[in-house]
Amino acid sequence: MTEENTPVPTAPTQSRPPRTDRTDRSERDDRNDRDERQWRPTATFPDPPENGPTAKLEKFIDAVIETGQTGQIFGEHGIGKTSTFVSYIPARYPGTELVVIPAANLTPDDLLVNAPVRDERSGELALRQLVMRQLVPGRPFVLLIDDSLQAGSTVQSQLMQIACDWSLGEYDLRELGCVGVFLTDNESTAETSARRSDLAILDRMVTLRLTANDTAWRRALAERYPDWDLHEVFRQWASLSPHLRHLFSPRTLQHVLDCARAGFPLAWGLPLLNGSRLALVDRKKGGKPGRDHTSELLDGIAKAVGAGNPATVSDPVRRILRAAMQNRWAVLLQGPPGCGKTEITKQIAREETGRPPVYFSLPVTNVEDLCVPVPSPEGSLDAILTRSLLDPAPKVLVWDEYNRPKDKATFAKLMEVTQEWTLAGRPIPNLRAQVALQNPPYHLGRKMQVSSNNVAQATRFTISYEVHPDDIPANEWLISTYGETAETVLEWWKNDIDDEGRDWVTKRTLERLIKLHRVDLPLQSGLIYLGEGEFAPVPLTALEARLAGMRKTGLAELAGDLPGWEARLSAAAETSAEGTDDTDLVHQVFSNAEVSQLERNLDAVARLLRYLPPKLRATYLVGQTPERQRFWVSALGRMAELATADQG
C-alpha cells in the first residue's frame, strides 16, 4: 500500500445524464429517440419502429432513472437483459457511461478497500477507503449490478448498501456521478446462491419481472444479420412451449444462427451441459420427458434463413478455431485426454495472429495470476492485469482444463472474461477469440474429476464441440517428427486393434510408445497405468512384431511390389465388379494412409487406383478434409496420365 498523499475521487461537473424531457413526451420526442438509436433498416425490420423505447425493459430504465430509484430486474438467462442496457444507455443518454459489475465474479476487496494514506492536515498515516475505479468514471454513469444474487455473502452486503442508499463505504455514488442503479438477476435456484428476504431491503427497490418478449433481442438479432429476414425464425421460436423457450434462449438462438452463417451444423450452437449436448426435449405433465424437437427446430431455422444444416464438416476443429479467431467468438472444445486439443489450438492461434496464445491452465491458476486490485494515485482502487493480457498485439486466450478450476474465486474471474470479454471491468485489448478446452465427465467408463456447470454458464460459448480423435491431424505431426517408427506404430493403431483399444491409446500414448521403442524400453510402460499392476487393456504383441520387422501389408509394401499388386488387382477386377479381398485390402491401406505417405507414393497409388471400383474411388473425395481431397484429385489426374502413356 502507498504512503503517498492520495486524493479523494471527485464528482464530475455534470451529475445528471443529458436526455430528452420525459415529463411531456410528444411524437417529436419519440422521433428524436429513434434518431439517437441510429436505427438502420434490415431485412427483418425495414421500417422504423412506431414509438420511442420499444421494449418494456427500455421503458422501465427510463422511468427508474427519471425517478431516482433503484431498479430490480428478474428474468431468465439469455433473454437480453444486460445487452439491452449496453445498447440502450449510450444511445438514449449521450455522455452517460454504463458501468457493468458482474457480481458473481466479485471479491470483497474488488469494490472497497482500506489503504494507508498520508493525512494532509496532520501528516500522519491514516486509513482511507478506496473505491473501485469503475465507480469513478469522471462523468455521469448508470450502475448495472449483474447477477447480484450469485455474489458471496460479504459482497452481498456491499451490494445492498449500494442498492438501498446509493452509497459504498464512505462514498456517496451520486457525488461520483451515479444517475441510476439497477440489479439484474435470474430467480432460478439452479443459478443463484441466495434470495433477498429482508423487507428493509426489498422495500427500497422498484421491481420488474421480464420474459423474452420484454427485451429488444429480436431487434438485436435483426441488426446482427441485416440481410436475413428472421420473421419465420421468430415465429418458430414463439411457437415453442415455455419449457423449450427456456432451454432455447435468445442467446442460444444467436449461436445457432452464427453456426448457420458459418456453414457449420446448427447443433454446434447448442451448449454442452455437464458434458452432454443440450437436447430440446419438451416436458409432459408431471415433469416426464416429452418429444425431442432438436432436429425439427434446427432444420426449420436453417430453411428459414436459406442456409444448410450439414451433419458435420471436414476438418472441424481447425475450421472452428479459425472461425472463432475471425469472428471474435468464445468456443468450447471438449474431448478425451491426449487427443491433441491443446496443441492444435496453439498451432492455429500462431497461424492466425502470428504469436502464441495467452495460455492459462485452470488447475494451477490463481486469481492473482489474472489481476490484483491496488490503490491508484487518483485515490481509487485500480485493477492491475497480468502483462500478457495488456499486450496490444492481437491475442487468443486459451483456458485449458476449463472444468478443473483451482478454486471458485478463480473461476468467477474467468466467467467475467468469457461473459463480458473484460477483467475487473477493464476491456482486454485486441482479444480476438477465447478457446476453452476440457475433458468430458466420463471417459472409457471412468468418471473424470471435473466440475459441473449450469445452463447460464454453458450458453456463453458460440460453439461447443465434442472432439473425436480423428478430428485432429496429430498423425501427420507424429510422422513428420518421428518418421518411419511413427508410420509403423500408426499402422498398428489403425489396423491391429479395435475401437475400444484405439480409445485407450491416445495420440499422447502413441508418442510415448514411439519414444520407448527408440530407446529400447518395454512398450507396456507406455500404456496408461490404472493401478495395482494393471495397465490399459490393449495387446501389444502385434505392435512389437511390426517394430521387429514382421510387418503386415501397408503402403510401403504395396509400392515395393507394384507389378505384383497390379496383377492381383487386375485379376480381382475381372473376377467381380466389386473386386475381391485384395481390392478391399488396398482400399483399406489407401483409406488409412496419411496424406504425406500418399504423396510420397503418388505414382504407385495412381497405378493401383485404376483397378479399384468407381464407388470406392468416390469415397476418397466425399466428406474428406481439403488436404485429402486435393491429393485424390491429383491422384486421379495422374492415373489418367499414366493410362494414356501406357496406351501410347
N, C-alpha and C positions, 0 to 999 in steps of 0.2 A: 504494500500500500504506500501511496505517496505522502510526503510531508509538505508538499508544495501548498501554497495558498490556492484552494480550489473554489472557484466562483460557484454560486448557486445558479442553476438554469433559470433563465428569464423567459417571460411570456413573449410571444410575438406581438407586433404592433396591432394586428387585427385578430380578434378573438372570436369573431362570428364569420361563417362562410358566406361569400358572395352568392346570392341566389335570387331567383325570381320571387317577388312578393306573393306569398301563398294565401294571404288573407282575403284577396278579392280576385280570384282567378278568372280569366276570360279565355275565349278561343285564341286570341293573340298570344296569351301566355303559354297555352299549350303548344302553339305552333313554335314559339321560341324554344320550348323544352325539346321539341323534336329536332330543331336545328342544332342545339347543343349536343344532342346524342350523335350527331354526324351520321344520320341514317343514310344507308345506301341500298338501292334495290337489289333483290336477289330473286332467283327463280322461284323460291317459295313464297316470298312476300314482295311482289313487285311494286306495291303501293305503300305509301307511308301509313303508320297507324293513325287511327281517328283521333285519339286523345293524347294527353301528356304521358305521365307514367302509366304504362300499360299493365304491369304486373302488380298483384296485391302486395308483394313484398316491397316494391318500389314506393307505393303509396304509404305504406307503413313507415318506411325510412324517413320520408318527408315529414310525416306527422310527428314522429318521435323527436326529430331534430328541431322542428318548429316549437314544440312544447318543452324542450329541455329535459326530457325524462329518459330513463334507462329502458331500452327495449330488450325483451327476452324472446327469442325465436326458437321454436321447436319444429323439426322436420326430419324426415328420413335422410339417410346418406345419399349422396349423388344426385340430388334434385336441383342443385344450382344455388344453394343459399349463399355460400361465400363468393362464388363467381358473379352473382348479381350485385353484391356490394362492390366488387372490384371494377365492374364495368360502369355501374350507375353513379357512384360517388364522384369520380373525377369529371364525368360529363355533366351531371346535374349541379355540382358545386365547384366551379372552376377555382383553382387556387387552394383547394382543400385537399389535404392528403388523407388517404386511408391507411391506418396503421392496423395491420392484422397480427394478432398474437395467438399462435397455436397453443392453446392452454395445455393440451395433452403432453407437450414437449417441454414444459417449463420446470425448472427447479427454483426453489425459493430465492436463491441468490441472483437469478436472472432478472427479476423485477426490481429488487431493492436490496441494498447492502450498506452496512455501516463502515465507513472508512475514516482513518485518522487524517485530519487536515489542520493546517495552522490557522488559528483564530486571528483575524485581523486586529481586533481590539486588544486582546491580552497577550498575543504572541505565543500562547500555549497550544499544545496539540489537543484537539477536541474531536469527538466522533461526530460525523455528519452523515446523514443518509444520502446516498446517491441513487438516482433512479435510472432505469434502462434508457438508452439513447433513443429508442423508437418513440418514447413518450415526450421527447423534446425535439420535435422536427423543425421548430423555428417558424411554423406557420399554422393556421387552423387545421385541425385534424379530427377525423372520426375514428374512434377506437372500436375495433371489432375483436372480441374475445371469442375465438373459435374453439368448439369442443370443450367448453369450460367445465362440464361435468366429468371429463376424463382426467382432470388435474388431481394431484395429490392433495392431502388434507391441508397442509400448510399453505400451498399455493391457493387452494380454495378460499382460505380466509383472506388472503391478499386480494383475490379477485372480487370477493364480496364487498370489501371496503371500497373498491373502485365502483362496483355496480350500485351500491347504496348511496354514497355521497360524493362520487367522482373524486376521490382522493386516494393517495397511496402514501402511507407513512406520513411525513410532514408536508407532502406536496398536495396542492390543490390542482387537479388536472385542468380546471377551467383557466387558471392563471398560466398554464403551459400551452393553452390554445385549444383544448378539447371542446368540441361543439356537439358531440354525440357519443353515447356509449351503447353498444349492443353486445349481447351474448347469444351465440348460436349453438344449438345442441341437438342431438338425437336422443329421444326418450327411451330407445330400446335398451333393455337391461343387458343385452349381449354386447353393447358397445359403449356403455358408460360405467363409471366406477362409483357414482354417488347420485343422490337425488336431493333436491332442495326441499326441506320441510319446515324450516324456521319461518314462522309467519312474519317476524320482524323484517326478514329479508324479502319474502315473497310480496309483502305489501308495498314495496318500493319500486316495482317494475311493471311496465306495460307488456303484455304477453300476446304473441301471435303464434298460432299453430298452423303450419304450412303443409300443403300437399304439392306434388309436382306441377299442378296447374296454377300455382301461385307465384312461380318464379319465371324468369324470362329465358328458360333453357331452349325453348323452340326457336326463338329469335337468334340465340347464340349459335345453335347448330346451323340455322339457315345462313348466317354470316360466315361460318366456317366452311361451308360447302355452297358457295353462291351460285354455282352452275347446276346444282341438283334441286329439283322440285321435291321437297320432302313431305308434301301433304299426305301421300299414301303411307309413308313411314310413320308419321304421327298418328294417322288413323289406325294403323295396325297396333301401335303401342297403346293407344287409348282403349282399344277393344279387349285388351288383356284383363284378366281378373286382378283384383287388388294385390293378391299374393304374388302373381307373376310380375306386376309392375314394381313391386318391392324388390324382387330379385333382379329384374332387368331395368335398373335405374337409368335415368337420362345420361349419367356419366358412362355407364357400360354401353349404352346405345352409341355414344360418341366413339368409343373404342371400336365397336363393331363397324361403324361407318369408316373409321380410319383404315381398318383392315380391308374393307371393300375398295376404298380408294387406292390402296397399295397393291391390289390384286392377290391378297392373301385369303386363306379360308376365314370366313367371318367368325367361326367358333374360337379362333385365337384371341378375339377381343373379350371373350367371357373369362372371368377370373378363375384362378386356381384357389379354391377354398380348402384349407388344410390338406393341400396336396392333390385334390381331385377337381376336375373341370366342373364348374357350376352348370347344372342341368336345369333348364326352365321347365320344371315339373310342377303342375298345378296341385292344389290341395283340396281333397274332398272334405265333406263334413266329418267332424271328428278328428281331423288332422291327418288322415291317411293319404299317402301319395296318390295323385291322380295321373292324368295323361302327360307324357313328355312332349312339350311343344317346341323343343330346341330347333330341330331340323326344319320344321314347317315355318317357324318365325324367321329364321336366318335366311332361308331360301326366299321368303316373301320380301324381306328387306333388300336382298340383292336384286331381285327382279324389279322392285320399285325404283331403284336408282340406276338400273341398267348395267349392273356390274355382275361379274361371275362370282360363284362361290365354290372354288375348287376344293376337293378333299384334302389336297396338300400341294406343295410346290417343290421343285427340285432345289437342293442345297438350302434348306430352310433356315438353318442357324445363321449362316453368313448373310443371307438376304434380310433376315430380321434385324441383325446388328447394323447393317448398312442403312436400312430404312430408319432405324432409331436415331442414328447419327445425322441423317439428312433432314429428319422431320422434328428433331428435338423431343423424342419420346423417352419415357421410362419403360423398360421392358423387363420381364422376369423369365429367366431360363431355369427350368427345373429338370434335373437329370441325375442319374446314378453316379456314385463316386467314380472318379477316374476316367470319365468318358471324354474329357478334353474341353469342357465348358470354359474354364478359366483361360487356357492358352489361346483358344481361338478368339475369345473376346479381346484379349490383349493384342493379338495379331491384327484384327480388323480395326481396333482403335488406332494403332500405329499407322495403318494404311490410310485411314480417313482423316486423321488430324496431324500426322507427321510426328507424333510424340507418344510415349507410353501413356496409358490411362492413369488417373489418380485412383490408387487401389487401397481398399480397406478390407481386412478380414475381420468379420464381426466378433468371432470368439476372443480376439485379443485387442479389440478397440475399446478405449475408454472415452468418456465424454471429453476429457481434457485433450484427447488426440484430435478432436474436431474443433473445439472453440473453448475459450476461457473468458469470463467476464472480468474486466479490470476498470479501475477509475480512469477517467479521461481528464485532461486539463480543463475542459469546458464545464466540469462539475457534474457529469453524467456517468452512467455505468455503461461502458462500451464492451463489445464482444470482439476479442481478438481471434481471428480464424487461423487455422493451420496454413502454413505458407503455400502448400500445394494447391489449396483452394483459391488463393488470391492471385495466382499467376494469370495474367491477362490473355495468355495464349488459349486457343481452343482446347477444350478438355472433355474427357469422358470419365464419369465416375463409375467405378466398379465396386459393388458391395458383395463381396464373396461370403459364402456361408451365411446368407441373408437370414435364414430362420434358425441361426445358432448365436444370437446376440449374447455378449458377455453379461449384460445386466439390462434392466428395464429402462434406466436413465439414458443409456447409450442408444437403445432402440427408439426411445422417444425423440431424441435429437435427430436420428436418422429419418424418422417419419416426417419431420418437418421438411427435410430436403426432398424426399420423394413426393410429398404432397404439394408443397409451396415452391420448390426449387430455391429456397432460401435457407440460411442457417443463422439462428439467433436474429432473425429479421433482416439479415443482410443478403442481397442477391449474390449468387456465386458467378463471377464474371465469365462470360463466354462458355457457359456449360452447354455442351452440345447434346449430351444424352446421359442417361443413367441406366446401368445394367445390374440387376440383382441376380445372383446365382445361388441356387440352393439345391439340396437333396430332397427326395420325396420322403414322406413319413415312414414308408416301408419299402424295403428292397430285399429281394430274394427271401421273402418270408420273415425277415427280421426287422424289428422296429428300430428306426433311427432316432437319435437323441436330438430332435428338432422341436421348435416351439410351434404353437398353433397360431392362427390368425382369425380375424373376423371379416365379414364381407366388406365393411368400410375400408379396412386396410388392404384387402385383396384387390379392390377395384381401382387402385391407384396406378396400375400399370396398363399402358395401351395394349400391349401384347403379353400374354402369359403362355409360354410354350413348354411342352413336355419333350425334352430332348431324348432321342434314341441314339445309341452308339453309332449307328450308320449315318447319322445326320452330320457328323463332324469328320472331316477328311484327315484323321490322325494317321491313317495307314500310309499316306504319301509321305508324311513327315518322318515316320519310322523308317521307311525305305531310304529316303534321302539322307537320314542321319546314320543308319546302321547297315545299309547296303544289303548284301546277299543274305546275311543272317536274318535280317528283318523279313525279307521275302519268304524265306523258309518257314519262319515262325508264323507268318500271316497265312501261308498256305495251310498249315496245320490248323490254325484257328478257324479258317473258313470251311475246311473240308472234313476234318477228322473228329470234331466234337459237335455235340448237339446244341440247340438253342440255349438250354439251361447252362451248359458249360461255357458258352460264349458270354452269358450274363455274369458268370463268376470271374471270367478272365477279361478284365477291363483293359483298355489301351495302356493304362498305367502299369498293370500287371504284365502285359506283353513286353513293355520296355524293361521291366525287372528281369524277366526270363532271358531276354536278349543279352543283357549285361552279365547275368550269371554265366551264361554259356561262354561268353567271350573271355571270362577269367577262369573257366573250367571248374565251376562250383555246382553242386547238385541243384537241379531245377526246382525241386519241390519247395525249397525255402523261399522261392519267389512267389508262391501262391499265398492267398490271404490265409492268415493263421486264425483259427476260430477258438483256440484254447484247448487245454488238456490233451495236447498231442494231435489235435485234429486240424487238417488243412482243408481248403476248399475242395469239394468232391469233383475233381477234374483229373482224368487219367492222363499221364504224361508219356506213356510208352511210345505212342506214335510220333510225338514231337522229338523224343530222344532218338528214335530211329531216323527221322528226317535229318536231324542235325548230324547224325553219324554217317550220312551219305546214302542211306537207304531210302531215297526219295520216291514218292509217288509221282504220277504224271502232273506236270504243271506247264506253264507257258514256255519255259526254257526247254523242257523235254520235247514239246511239240516242234519248236524251232530247230532243235538239234536233229530231228529225224523227219524233216519236212517231206521228202519224197514218199516215205513210208506212210505218213498220215494222209497225204493227198490220195494215195492209192486206197487206203481204208475208207476215207470219206466218199470217194467216187463209187466204191462198191456199195456203200451204205445207201447212197442216193439212188442207185439202180435197183436196190432191193426194195425200197419203200420211199414214197414221197415224204414220209415223216422221218426217215432216217432210221438208224439203229442205235445200239448202246454207244458205239464210237461217236456218233453225232451228238448224243447227249453229253458225253464226256467233254468234247471240245467246246460245246456250248457252255458248260459249267465253268471250264477254265477261262473262257473269254469273259463271262459274267463276273467272276471273282477277281480277275486281274485288276490291278491299279492302272490308272492312265499312264503313269510313267513306264510301267512294264509293257503295256501295249505299244506305246510309242517306240520303245527300243526294238520291238519286233514287228514293225509295221508291215514289211513285205511278207513275213510268214503269216501274219493274221490275214492279210488281203488274199493270199493264195488259198488258204483254207476256207475263207469266208464264202467263196463262190459255191462250195459244196453244201452249205447249210440251207435248210428250207427257208423260203422267204419269211414265214411267220416268226422264225427265230431271229432272223436279221432285224425284223421290225422292233423286237424287244430292246435292241441296243440303243434305239433312238427315243422311245416313248418313256416319259417320266424320268429321264436321266438328268444328271447335272449338265450344265452348259459345257464343261470341260470334256465329259464323256461323249456328249453329242457331237462336239467338234471333231473329236478323234474318229468317231464312227463314220461321219460324213467323209472325212479324208480317207478312211479305210475303204469305203465303198467306191470312192473315186479311183483309188489305187487299184482296187480289184478290177475295175473296168479297163484301166490302162494295161494291166498285166494280161488280161484276157485278149485284148487287141494285139499286144505284142506276140502272144503265143500263136494267134491265128496267122500273123504275118510271117 
